[in-house]
Amino acid sequence: MLKRTLLLFTLLFFITTPVYAAAPTVQSLELSVNLVWVMLGSILVFFMHAGFAMVESGFTRSKNTLNILMKNFLTISIAAILFFIIGYGIMFGTSVGAFIGIDGFMLSDVSDIGFFVFQAMFAATSATIMSGAVAERIRLGSYVLIVIAITAIIYPVVGHWIWQGDGWLTALGFNDFAGSTVVHLTGAVAALMVVLILGPRSGKYKGKKVNVIQGHNMPLGALGVFILWLGWFGFNGGSTLAADPSLVPMVIGTTLLSTSAALCSSSLYTKLRFKKMDVSLSMNGILGGLVGITAGAAEITLGGSIIVGLISGILLVEGIRFLDTKLRVDDPVGAIAVHGICGIWGTLAIGLFSTSTGIFYGNDFSQLGIQAAGVIAVIAWVGLTTGGFTYVLNKISPFRVSVEEEVAGLDFIEHGSNAYNFKDSLLNGETETRPRSLDLAERLNKNIPIGEVSKQSS
């Protein structure tokens, strides 16, 4: 038997023809490296959503943590599916009137799936900006409907104008490398319109007094900021769409320096302005610096990026203060100032600091004017569409929870559970802080519907 087996292997060795893979070419290697870089950027932008979830959770009250986490999971999932079905086609399809795309739906005849994945992460990022701004008082179902409108139509139209190649703002010469306007200003304006209709949280304003509603976990928020900072290297760096050895390091370098400068300016400014170095504003300053450099990361020098960051940090602090105390816009995490005010600044900064078109490099005011026109157009489009949709939605079915539900917390009202199990009260023999009638197991056993929660707790 052994001899027969050896004979069989010997025959197979002589009759088998070796097959070799085609030798890689310089072009195929370049395509592979570029693909890996864009996919790495996509993964980092996806990871940013963990950062958004942590920032929003930490900067708000513990009784709404599960609700915030669920909103972030739903946002990225819904955005990915809708961008595949309709958003990508509207954004990158054949242009009609330089306004909207009309083909490529469900990626029909689209071969570059990697580019779709990268752009889908951006669509989700724009939509999730709203999550923190409307936290602690919006119904989950209504939030989902607004996310659908943003990711399916509102955001893709803005992207078509600027990134498709045939959009009317592109034709004007509008520049936005990685999305200070396309992604961040769009998300911020949408958030502002929803917040204006939604109204402030209960107890935020009383007469002329502005009350501080403290977040429950600043270390969690800080972790989220670090995650966002890390992910932003993929957000801006991946926007090169190629592993260009001269461009990628410059983009990541400007991102790092702008952000670092923004932290320094925001923290120092709060010390001078309020006599204390405010931690939450300083952390938001980091995010403001990231948004501020996003538009010009590829065409602003390293030194210029520091100036952009320094200004971003100060604008962020004053922007949050202005929105909160003067306009009375209740934004628990400062998202509207971070992504809106710093997004506008970052877009306009190209007209000042761009090495090819900026005023400080010997050019006229034309680029600055084009950037301003683009900002105004995006604000008008997003404001009218989001505001109109939200207004109608609220008329059909009010999307704000009741005062009793807000006091109880959205974790219980929307999800029937809590993010934290406070065992210390049980160990001490104390009763739970929440009334026993609000306990999930007891409510289910007694078949008490969600709508009866406020009655049971009163």
C-alpha positions in Angstrom: 0.0 0.0 0.0 2.8 2.4 0.9 4.6 1.7 -2.4 1.4 2.4 -4.4 0.9 5.7 -2.5 4.5 6.8 -3.2 4.0 5.9 -6.9 0.8 7.9 -7.1 2.5 11.0 -5.7 5.4 10.6 -8.0 3.2 10.5 -11.1 1.2 13.5 -9.9 4.5 15.5 -9.4 5.6 14.9 -13.0 2.2 15.5 -14.7 1.2 18.6 -12.7 1.8 21.9 -14.5 2.7 24.7 -12.1 0.5 27.8 -12.3 1.9 31.2 -11.5 0.0 34.4 -10.8 0.6 37.2 -13.2 3.5 39.4 -12.2 2.3 42.6 -10.5 2.8 45.7 -12.4 3.6 49.2 -11.1 0.1 50.3 -12.0 -1.6 47.4 -10.2 0.5 47.9 -7.1 -0.3 51.6 -7.1 -4.0 50.9 -7.4 -3.8 48.4 -4.5 -1.9 50.8 -2.3 -4.4 53.6 -3.0 -7.3 51.3 -2.3 -5.9 50.2 1.0 -5.4 53.9 2.0 -9.0 54.9 1.1 -10.3 51.8 3.0 -8.2 52.7 6.0 -9.7 56.2 5.9 -13.2 54.7 5.7 -12.5 52.6 8.8 -11.2 55.5 10.7 -14.3 57.6 9.7 -16.5 54.8 10.8 -14.7 54.7 14.2 -15.4 58.4 14.5 -19.0 57.4 15.3 -17.8 55.8 18.4 -16.3 59.2 19.3 -19.6 61.0 18.6 -21.5 58.5 20.8 -19.0 59.0 23.7 -19.0 62.8 23.4 -22.8 63.0 23.3 -23.2 60.5 26.1 -20.6 62.2 28.4 -21.9 65.7 27.8 -25.5 64.8 28.7 -27.3 63.2 31.6 -27.0 59.6 32.4 -30.7 58.9 32.0 -30.4 59.5 28.3 -27.3 57.5 27.5 -28.9 54.4 26.0 -31.0 56.7 23.8 -28.0 58.5 22.5 -26.1 55.3 21.8 -29.1 53.9 19.9 -29.4 57.0 17.8 -25.7 56.8 16.8 -26.1 53.1 15.8 -29.2 53.8 13.8 -27.8 56.8 12.1 -24.8 55.0 10.6 -26.8 52.0 9.6 -29.7 53.9 8.0 -27.2 56.3 6.2 -25.3 53.4 4.7 -28.4 51.7 3.3 -30.0 54.9 2.0 -26.8 56.2 0.5 -26.5 52.9 -1.4 -30.1 53.0 -2.6 -30.5 56.7 -3.5 -28.0 59.1 -2.0 -24.9 58.1 -4.0 -26.9 58.5 -7.3 -28.1 61.9 -6.3 -24.6 63.0 -5.2 -22.4 61.5 -7.9 -24.8 60.6 -10.7 -25.1 62.3 -14.1 -25.8 65.9 -13.4 -29.1 67.6 -14.4 -28.8 71.4 -14.4 -25.7 71.1 -12.3 -28.0 70.6 -9.4 -28.8 66.9 -8.8 -27.7 63.4 -10.1 -30.2 61.2 -11.8 -28.5 57.8 -12.2 -26.2 55.4 -10.3 -28.9 54.4 -7.8 -28.2 51.2 -6.0 -24.7 51.6 -7.5 -26.0 50.7 -10.9 -23.0 50.7 -13.3 -20.8 51.9 -10.5 -17.5 50.0 -10.3 -15.6 51.9 -7.6 -17.2 50.4 -4.5 -14.4 51.6 -2.3 -15.3 55.2 -3.1 -18.9 54.5 -2.2 -18.0 53.1 1.2 -15.8 56.1 1.9 -18.5 58.6 0.9 -21.2 56.6 2.9 -19.2 57.2 6.0 -19.3 61.0 5.3 -23.0 60.9 4.8 -23.5 59.3 8.1 -21.2 61.8 9.8 -23.2 64.7 8.5 -26.4 63.2 9.8 -25.1 62.3 13.2 -24.1 65.9 14.0 -27.8 66.5 14.7 -27.9 63.7 17.3 -26.1 65.6 20.1 -27.8 68.9 19.4 -31.3 67.5 19.9 -30.4 65.2 22.7 -32.6 64.5 25.8 -36.0 65.6 24.4 -36.7 64.2 20.9 -38.7 61.0 20.1 -36.5 58.4 18.5 -38.9 57.7 15.6 -39.0 61.3 14.6 -35.2 61.5 14.8 -35.0 58.6 12.4 -37.3 60.2 9.9 -35.2 63.4 9.9 -32.0 61.3 9.4 -33.7 59.6 6.4 -34.4 63.0 4.8 -30.9 64.2 5.4 -29.0 61.2 4.1 -31.3 60.4 1.2 -31.7 63.8 -0.3 -30.6 66.9 1.6 -26.9 66.0 2.1 -26.4 64.3 -1.4 -27.7 67.5 -3.2 -25.1 69.6 -1.4 -22.4 67.0 -2.2 -23.4 67.1 -5.9 -23.0 70.9 -6.1 -19.5 70.7 -4.7 -17.9 67.2 -5.1 -19.5 65.6 -8.2 -17.4 67.6 -10.7 -20.3 69.1 -12.7 -22.0 70.9 -9.8 -22.7 74.6 -10.1 -20.6 75.5 -7.1 -17.7 73.5 -8.5 -18.1 75.5 -11.8 -17.8 78.7 -9.8 -14.5 77.5 -8.3 -15.7 76.7 -4.8 -13.2 74.6 -2.8 -14.0 72.3 0.1 -11.3 69.6 0.2 -12.8 67.3 2.9 -16.1 68.8 3.9 -16.1 71.8 6.2 -19.2 72.9 4.3 -20.4 69.7 2.6 -20.4 67.6 5.7 -20.2 69.8 8.8 -22.1 73.0 7.9 -24.8 70.8 6.3 -25.1 68.8 9.5 -25.0 71.9 11.7 -27.7 73.8 9.8 -29.9 70.8 9.9 -29.4 70.5 13.6 -30.1 74.2 14.2 -33.4 74.0 12.3 -34.6 71.0 14.3 -33.5 72.5 17.6 -35.4 75.8 16.9 -38.6 73.8 16.3 -37.9 71.4 19.1 -37.2 74.0 21.8 -34.8 73.9 24.8 -34.7 71.2 27.5 -36.9 71.7 30.5 -35.2 73.9 33.1 -32.5 75.2 30.7 -33.8 78.8 30.7 -35.8 80.6 33.4 -36.5 84.2 32.8 -33.3 85.8 31.9 -31.2 83.1 33.6 -29.4 80.4 31.7 -29.0 77.3 33.7 -26.2 74.8 33.2 -27.3 71.2 32.8 -24.2 69.3 33.6 -23.1 66.3 31.7 -22.7 63.1 33.7 -19.3 61.8 32.6 -16.6 64.1 31.3 -13.9 61.4 31.1 -16.3 59.6 28.7 -16.6 62.8 26.7 -12.8 63.2 26.6 -12.4 59.7 25.3 -14.8 60.6 22.6 -12.9 63.7 21.6 -9.6 61.6 21.4 -11.4 59.1 19.2 -12.7 61.8 16.9 -9.2 63.4 16.7 -7.8 60.0 15.7 -10.6 59.3 13.2 -10.2 62.8 11.6 -6.8 61.8 10.3 -8.7 59.3 8.1 -11.4 61.9 7.4 -9.0 64.4 6.0 -6.2 62.1 5.0 -8.5 59.7 3.2 -10.0 62.5 1.2 -6.8 62.6 -0.9 -8.3 59.4 -2.4 -4.7 58.2 -3.1 -1.7 57.4 -1.0 0.2 60.4 -2.4 3.5 60.6 -0.6 3.7 64.4 -0.9 0.0 65.2 -0.2 -1.0 62.8 2.6 1.7 63.9 5.1 0.8 67.5 4.5 -2.9 67.0 5.0 -2.3 65.0 8.2 0.2 67.6 9.3 -2.2 70.5 8.9 -4.9 68.6 10.7 -2.7 67.9 13.6 -1.4 71.5 13.9 -4.7 73.2 13.5 -6.3 71.0 16.2 -3.4 71.5 18.6 -3.6 75.3 18.1 -7.4 75.3 18.6 -7.0 73.5 22.0 -4.4 76.0 23.1 -6.4 79.0 22.1 -9.8 77.8 23.5 -8.3 76.7 26.8 -6.3 79.9 27.2 -9.2 82.1 26.1 -11.6 80.5 28.6 -9.0 81.2 31.3 -8.8 84.9 30.3 -12.5 85.2 29.7 -14.0 83.3 32.6 -11.0 83.1 35.0 -11.1 79.3 34.8 -9.8 77.0 32.1 -13.1 75.3 31.0 -12.6 71.7 30.2 -15.7 71.1 28.1 -15.1 74.2 26.0 -11.5 73.3 25.5 -12.5 69.8 24.3 -14.9 71.4 21.9 -12.1 73.6 20.8 -10.3 70.5 19.6 -13.3 69.6 17.5 -13.6 73.2 16.2 -10.0 73.1 15.1 -10.6 69.8 13.2 -13.7 71.3 11.4 -11.9 74.5 10.7 -9.0 72.9 8.8 -11.1 70.3 7.0 -11.9 72.5 3.9 -8.3 73.7 3.3 -6.2 70.8 4.7 -4.7 70.3 1.2 -3.9 73.9 0.2 -3.0 75.7 3.5 0.5 75.6 4.8 1.5 74.1 8.1 2.0 77.6 9.5 -1.3 78.7 8.1 -3.1 75.8 9.7 -1.9 77.0 13.1 -3.5 80.3 12.5 -6.7 78.7 11.3 -6.7 76.6 14.5 -6.1 79.5 16.8 -9.0 81.4 15.4 -11.2 78.3 15.4 -10.7 77.8 19.1 -11.7 81.3 20.0 -14.7 81.3 17.6 -15.9 78.1 19.1 -16.0 79.5 22.7 -17.7 82.7 21.6 -20.0 80.8 19.3 -21.3 78.5 22.0 -21.7 81.4 24.4 -23.6 83.5 21.7 -26.0 80.6 20.8 -26.6 79.7 24.4 -27.0 83.0 26.1 -28.1 85.4 23.3 -30.1 83.2 20.9 -31.1 80.7 23.6 -30.4 77.8 21.3 -30.1 74.8 23.6 -27.4 72.5 22.2 -26.2 70.1 24.9 -22.9 69.2 23.2 -22.1 72.4 21.3 -22.5 70.7 17.9 -24.0 73.7 16.1 -21.1 75.9 17.0 -18.4 73.3 16.4 -19.6 72.2 13.0 -21.5 75.3 11.9 -19.5 78.3 13.0 -16.1 76.6 12.6 -17.3 75.1 9.4 -18.1 78.5 7.9 -14.7 79.8 9.2 -12.8 76.9 7.7 -14.5 77.4 4.3 -13.8 81.1 4.2 -10.2 80.5 5.4 -9.4 79.1 2.0 -10.0 82.6 0.5 -7.4 83.9 2.9 -4.7 81.2 3.4 -4.8 79.1 0.3 -1.4 79.1 -1.3 -2.9 79.2 -4.8 -6.0 81.5 -4.4 -5.7 83.1 -0.9 -5.6 86.9 -0.3 -2.5 86.5 1.9 -0.6 85.0 -1.1 -1.1 87.9 -3.4 -4.5 87.0 -4.9 -7.6 89.1 -5.0 -10.9 88.7 -3.1 -12.6 86.6 -5.8 -12.0 83.2 -4.0 -13.2 84.6 -0.7 -16.3 85.8 -2.4 -16.9 82.4 -4.1 -16.5 80.6 -0.7 -18.9 83.0 0.9 -21.5 82.4 -1.9 -21.2 78.7 -1.4 -21.7 79.0 2.3 -24.8 81.1 1.9 -26.2 78.7 -0.8 -25.8 75.6 1.5 -27.3 77.4 4.5 -30.3 78.4 2.4 -30.8 74.9 0.9 -30.4 72.9 4.1 -32.3 75.5 6.2 -35.3 75.5 3.9 -35.5 71.8 3.3 -34.7 70.6 6.8 -36.8 73.3 8.4 -39.7 72.7 6.1 -39.6 68.9 6.6 -39.3 69.2 10.3 -42.1 71.7 10.6 -44.5 69.5 8.7 -43.4 66.4 10.6 -44.0 68.2 13.9 -47.5 69.3 12.8 -48.4 65.8 11.9 -47.0 64.2 15.0 -45.2 66.3 17.7 -41.7 64.9 18.0 -40.9 66.3 21.4 -41.4 64.1 24.5 -43.6 65.3 27.3 -42.2 67.0 30.4 -42.9 63.9 32.5 -41.1 61.7 29.9 -38.1 64.1 29.8 -37.8 64.1 33.6 -38.0 60.3 33.6 -35.3 60.1 30.9 -35.4 58.8 27.4 -33.6 55.6 28.3 -36.6 54.3 30.1 -39.3 55.9 27.9 -37.8 54.8 24.6 -36.0 51.6 25.6 -37.4 50.5 28.9 -34.0 50.2 30.5 -31.1 52.2 32.0 -27.5 52.5 31.0 -26.1 52.2 34.5 -26.9 49.8 37.3 -26.5 51.8 40.5 -25.8 48.9 42.9 -24.5 51.1 45.7 -28.1 52.1 46.6 -29.1 48.5 46.9 -26.1 47.6 49.0 -26.9 50.4 51.4 -30.5 49.2 51.7 -31.8 52.3 50.1 -34.7 52.5 47.6 -33.9 53.1 43.9 -33.8 56.7 42.8 -36.4 55.9 40.2 -39.8 54.9 41.5 -40.4 51.2 41.7 -43.4 51.6 39.4 -41.0 52.6 36.6 -39.0 49.4 36.8 -39.0 47.6 33.5 -39.7 44.0 34.8 -42.5 45.2 37.1 -44.1 47.2 34.3 -44.0 44.3 31.9 -45.4 41.9 34.5 -48.2 44.2 35.2 -48.7 45.0 31.4 -48.4 48.7 32.1 -47.9 50.6 28.7 -45.3 53.2 28.2 -47.9 55.9 28.1 -48.9 55.2 31.7 -45.4 55.8 33.1 -46.0 59.3 34.2 -49.2 58.3 36.0 -47.4 55.5 37.8 -44.6 57.8 38.9 -46.8 60.6 40.1 
